[in-house]
């Protein structure tokens, strides 16, 4: 296993005016044995980051180190890193057992040790009954397991997963998420998972590095990303359905400030921490953020209330998403599936003040 450290890493493609800064001043430390995810939209720099860790891309500046030892000058084969790709890249003329054993054969591992490790990985991935089959005889999920096994069998210090679930259907993807988590818990290897899918990242990783426009936005666990996003981008990218963002003025009504949503009668209260942050920043206008999950139909304690009119009712079986309007303000809430709230109905929704997020209107930074 290894601790992976990136210190002010930059990657620039090309020269002069046409140069592209793909990764900008990235500093990141992934702990020994940690499952970390690098998450972001296409073009954010996550794949370039991965390729620099592996050694497939030259680092423009900065340092990549394993356990404090710089890796910049080392070739990929000298880094003890294994990688599984979005494409399975299996050898079509080899059966499963031969595909698994091939990396060991190249390294000169003797036949008995190869057989032992092939059997162990096959058991771990639950593909023992497939050993005599060729790739064309396997389903997509089975091919993905063989691809993972071929990387794992090398017993690397760092295991890299690049969009490995993107070709799988929803049901199979859910199964593979469980399997990847189980494999990590059993092997206790350092794993870095690159994806654009926030559900995958949150389900798998101990911590998630969120990237946008070549820069790291935040590196934290699920609770930090969900409840204390560093900025509006993170708050918008993490969570489904997306966070509601509403422009609001700060109203002082003899006590804690209220946030009056522009173009509406909506007023949201905030907790003491947010109120103090607003006062410290001396703002009279902010961007309010609240997740649809935090606007609830029923109350079970100390909650505040806002009223709005239903614009659209989207029934999804296990829950319903209401699109609501008050004046010029439009937002969404998740309510139980049996709620009777048709178009035009006036409803009241409950929220906890600690779930109201506040962002600087110009820098988009989280306040509080």
C-alpha positions in Angstrom: 0.0 0.0 0.0 1.1 3.6 -0.3 0.2 7.2 0.6 -0.2 9.2 -2.6 0.7 12.9 -2.4 0.3 15.5 -5.1 2.1 18.8 -4.4 1.2 21.8 -6.5 0.9 19.6 -9.6 0.3 21.3 -13.0 -0.3 19.8 -16.4 -0.2 22.1 -19.5 -0.7 20.7 -23.0 0.8 22.6 -25.9 2.7 25.9 -25.9 2.0 29.6 -26.3 -1.4 31.0 -26.8 -2.9 27.7 -27.7 -1.7 26.0 -24.5 -4.3 24.2 -22.4 -3.9 24.2 -18.6 -5.5 20.9 -17.8 -4.6 20.7 -14.1 -3.7 23.8 -12.1 -1.8 23.8 -8.8 -3.4 20.6 -7.5 -2.4 19.6 -4.0 -3.9 16.4 -2.6 -3.0 13.7 -0.1 -4.6 10.3 -0.3 -3.9 8.2 2.8 -2.4 4.7 2.9 -5.3 2.2 2.3 -7.8 5.0 1.5 -10.5 4.7 -1.2 -10.5 8.2 -2.8 -12.5 9.4 -5.7 -11.7 12.2 -8.2 -15.0 13.6 -9.4 -16.0 16.2 -11.9 -17.5 17.0 -15.3 -15.8 16.2 -18.6 -12.8 18.3 -19.2 -12.2 19.2 -15.5 -8.7 17.6 -15.3 -9.5 14.4 -13.4 -8.2 12.0 -16.1 -5.0 14.0 -16.6 -4.5 13.8 -12.8 -4.9 10.1 -12.9 -2.5 9.7 -15.8 0.1 11.7 -14.0 -0.2 9.5 -10.9 0.3 6.4 -13.1 3.1 8.0 -15.1 1.4 8.0 -18.4 1.5 11.8 -18.6 4.6 13.9 -17.9 4.1 16.4 -15.1 4.6 20.0 -16.2 5.5 21.1 -12.6 5.0 19.9 -9.1 5.5 16.5 -7.5 3.7 13.2 -7.3 5.0 11.0 -4.5 4.3 7.6 -3.0 5.1 7.4 0.7 7.1 10.6 0.4 9.2 9.3 -2.5 9.0 11.4 -5.7 7.7 9.5 -8.7 8.1 12.1 -11.4 11.1 10.5 -13.0 9.9 6.9 -12.7 8.3 5.1 -15.6 4.8 3.5 -15.1 6.2 0.0 -14.7 8.5 1.3 -11.8 5.6 2.7 -9.8 3.8 -0.5 -8.8 0.5 1.0 -9.9 -2.3 -1.1 -11.5 -5.0 0.4 -13.6 -8.5 -0.7 -14.8 -10.1 1.2 -17.6 -13.5 2.1 -19.0 -12.8 -0.3 -21.8 -12.2 -3.9 -20.6 -9.1 -4.4 -22.9 -9.1 -8.2 -22.5 -7.1 -10.4 -24.8 -9.8 -12.0 -27.0 -7.8 -15.2 -27.7 -7.2 -15.9 -24.0 -9.7 -17.4 -21.7 -10.4 -15.8 -18.3 -7.7 -17.7 -16.4 -5.1 -16.8 -19.1 -6.2 -13.1 -19.0 -5.8 -13.0 -15.2 -2.4 -14.8 -15.3 -0.8 -12.8 -18.1 0.5 -9.9 -16.0 2.2 -12.4 -13.7 3.7 -14.3 -16.6 5.2 -11.2 -18.0 6.8 -10.5 -14.6 8.3 -14.0 -14.6 6.2 -15.3 -11.6 6.5 -19.1 -11.5 3.5 -21.3 -12.5 2.5 -22.5 -9.1 2.4 -18.9 -7.7 0.5 -17.7 -10.7 -2.1 -20.5 -10.2 -2.5 -19.6 -6.5 -3.0 -15.9 -7.2 -5.4 -16.5 -10.1 -7.5 -18.7 -7.9 -7.5 -16.2 -5.1 -8.5 -13.3 -7.3 -11.2 -15.4 -9.1 -12.6 -16.3 -5.6 -12.5 -12.6 -4.6 -14.4 -11.5 -7.7 -16.7 -14.6 -7.7 -15.7 -15.6 -11.3 -14.3 -19.0 -10.6 -16.9 -20.7 -12.9 -15.8 -18.5 -15.8 -12.2 -19.5 -16.0 -12.4 -21.5 -19.2 -14.5 -18.9 -21.1 -13.2 -16.4 -23.6 -14.2 -12.6 -23.4 -16.8 -12.9 -26.2 -18.6 -15.5 -24.1 -18.9 -13.1 -21.1 -21.5 -10.4 -20.3 -20.4 -6.8 -19.8 -20.4 -7.2 -16.0 -18.3 -10.4 -16.2 -15.8 -8.8 -18.5 -15.5 -5.9 -16.1 -14.7 -8.3 -13.2 -12.0 -10.0 -15.3 -10.5 -6.6 -16.1 -10.5 -5.6 -12.4 -9.0 -9.0 -11.6 -6.2 -8.6 -14.1 -5.2 -5.3 -12.4 -5.6 -6.6 -8.8 -3.6 -9.8 -9.4 -0.4 -7.7 -9.6 -0.9 -6.7 -5.9 -0.1 -3.1 -6.6 0.7 -0.4 -4.0 -1.9 1.9 -5.7 -4.9 0.7 -7.7 -6.4 3.1 -10.2 -10.0 2.8 -11.6 -10.8 5.0 -14.6 -14.6 5.2 -15.2 -14.8 1.4 -14.9 -18.6 1.3 -14.5 -19.7 3.7 -17.2 -20.6 0.9 -19.7 -22.8 -1.0 -17.3 -26.6 -0.8 -17.0 -28.1 0.6 -13.8 -28.8 -2.7 -12.1 -25.4 -4.2 -12.8 -23.7 -0.9 -11.8 -25.3 -1.1 -8.4 -24.0 -4.7 -8.0 -20.5 -3.7 -9.0 -20.5 -0.7 -6.6 -21.1 -3.2 -3.8 -18.4 -5.5 -5.1 -15.8 -2.8 -5.4 -16.4 -1.6 -1.8 -16.2 -5.2 -0.6 -12.9 -5.8 -2.5 -11.4 -2.6 -1.0 -12.4 -3.7 2.5 -10.8 -7.1 2.0 -7.6 -6.0 0.3 -7.1 -2.7 2.2 -5.3 -1.2 -0.8 -5.0 2.4 -1.7 -7.6 3.0 -4.5 -8.2 6.0 -6.6 -11.5 6.0 -8.5 -12.1 8.6 -11.3 -15.7 9.3 -12.4 -18.1 11.9 -13.5 -21.0 10.2 -11.6 -21.4 11.7 -8.1 -23.5 8.7 -7.0 -20.6 6.3 -7.7 -18.1 8.6 -5.9 -20.2 9.0 -2.8 -21.2 5.4 -2.6 -17.6 4.1 -2.9 -15.1 6.6 -1.6 -13.9 7.5 1.9 -13.2 11.0 0.6 -14.0 12.7 -2.7 -11.9 15.3 -4.6 -14.3 17.5 -6.6 -12.7 19.2 -9.6 -13.9 21.9 -12.0 -12.0 23.9 -14.6 -8.7 22.2 -13.9 -8.8 23.1 -10.2 -9.6 21.2 -7.0 -12.8 22.7 -5.5 -13.0 20.5 -2.3 -11.6 17.3 -0.9 -13.8 15.8 1.8 -16.1 13.1 3.0 -19.8 12.8 2.1 -21.0 14.9 5.1 -18.6 17.7 4.3 -19.5 17.8 0.6 -23.2 17.6 1.2 -23.6 19.8 4.3 -20.6 22.2 4.0 -19.8 22.5 0.3 -16.8 24.8 -0.3 -18.7 26.8 -3.0 -21.8 26.9 -5.2 -20.3 24.5 -7.8 -19.8 21.7 -5.2 -23.3 22.3 -3.8 -24.8 22.0 -7.3 -22.7 19.1 -8.4 -23.3 17.0 -5.3 -26.8 15.8 -4.7 -29.8 14.7 -6.9 -32.0 16.5 -7.7 -29.7 19.5 -7.8 -29.7 22.1 -5.1 -32.2 25.0 -5.3 -30.4 28.3 -5.6 -32.3 31.6 -5.0 -31.1 35.2 -4.9 -32.1 36.9 -1.7 -31.7 40.1 0.2 -30.8 40.1 3.9 -33.6 41.4 6.1 -33.0 42.4 9.7 -36.2 42.0 11.6 -35.2 42.7 15.2 -33.3 39.5 15.5 -31.4 37.0 13.3 -31.4 38.0 9.7 -34.0 36.6 7.3 -33.3 35.9 3.6 -36.0 37.4 1.4 -36.0 35.7 -2.0 -36.1 38.3 -4.8 -39.3 38.5 -6.7 -41.3 36.5 -4.2 -42.8 36.5 -0.7 -40.5 33.7 0.4 -38.4 34.3 3.6 -36.0 31.8 4.9 -34.5 31.8 8.4 -30.9 30.8 9.0 -29.1 29.2 11.9 -26.7 31.1 14.2 -23.6 30.1 12.3 -24.9 31.3 8.9 -26.2 34.5 10.5 -22.8 35.2 12.0 -21.1 34.6 8.6 -23.5 37.0 6.9 -22.8 39.7 9.5 -19.1 39.2 9.3 -19.1 39.5 5.5 -21.3 42.6 5.8 -23.6 41.5 3.0 -27.0 42.8 2.2 -27.5 40.3 -0.6 -26.6 36.6 -0.8 -27.3 33.4 -2.8 -29.5 31.0 -0.8 -29.1 27.2 -1.3 -31.4 24.5 0.0 -31.6 20.9 -1.2 -35.0 19.5 -2.3 -34.5 16.7 0.2 -34.5 19.3 3.0 -37.8 20.8 2.1 -40.2 18.3 3.8 -43.9 17.7 3.8 -44.2 16.8 7.5 -42.4 18.2 10.6 -40.9 16.1 13.4 -39.5 18.9 15.6 -38.3 22.4 15.4 -38.7 23.5 11.8 -39.5 26.7 9.9 -42.2 26.9 7.1 -42.4 28.4 3.6 -45.5 28.4 1.4 -45.6 28.0 -2.4 -47.8 26.9 -5.3 -47.3 23.6 -7.0 -46.3 24.1 -10.7 -45.6 20.4 -11.5 -46.0 17.1 -9.7 -43.5 14.4 -10.7 -44.4 11.0 -9.3 -41.4 8.7 -9.2 -42.8 5.7 -7.2 -40.7 5.9 -4.0 -41.2 9.7 -3.8 -42.6 12.7 -5.6 -40.7 15.8 -6.8 -42.8 19.0 -6.6 -41.8 21.9 -8.7 -43.0 25.0 -6.8 -43.5 28.7 -7.5 -43.9 31.8 -5.5 -43.9 34.9 -7.5 -40.8 34.7 -9.8 -39.1 32.2 -7.6 -39.0 28.5 -8.8 -37.7 25.6 -6.7 -38.2 21.9 -6.0 -39.0 19.7 -3.0 -39.1 15.9 -2.5 -42.2 14.7 -0.7 -43.8 11.3 0.0 -45.4 9.5 -3.0 -48.9 9.6 -1.5 -49.0 13.4 -1.2 -52.0 14.8 -2.8 -50.7 18.1 -4.3 -51.8 18.7 -7.9 -51.0 21.6 -10.1 -52.1 24.9 -8.6 -52.4 23.6 -5.0 -51.0 25.9 -2.3 -48.7 23.9 0.1 -46.5 24.5 3.1 -43.1 22.9 3.4 -40.9 22.6 6.4 -37.1 23.0 6.7 -34.5 23.2 9.4 -32.5 26.4 9.5 -29.2 24.5 9.6 -30.0 23.1 6.1 -30.2 26.6 4.6 -26.8 27.2 2.8 -25.6 30.7 2.1 -23.1 31.7 -0.6 -21.3 34.9 -1.4 -23.2 36.5 -4.4 -20.0 37.4 -6.3 -17.4 34.7 -5.3 -19.9 31.8 -4.9 -18.0 30.8 -1.7 -19.9 29.1 1.1 -20.5 31.3 4.1 -20.2 29.7 7.5 
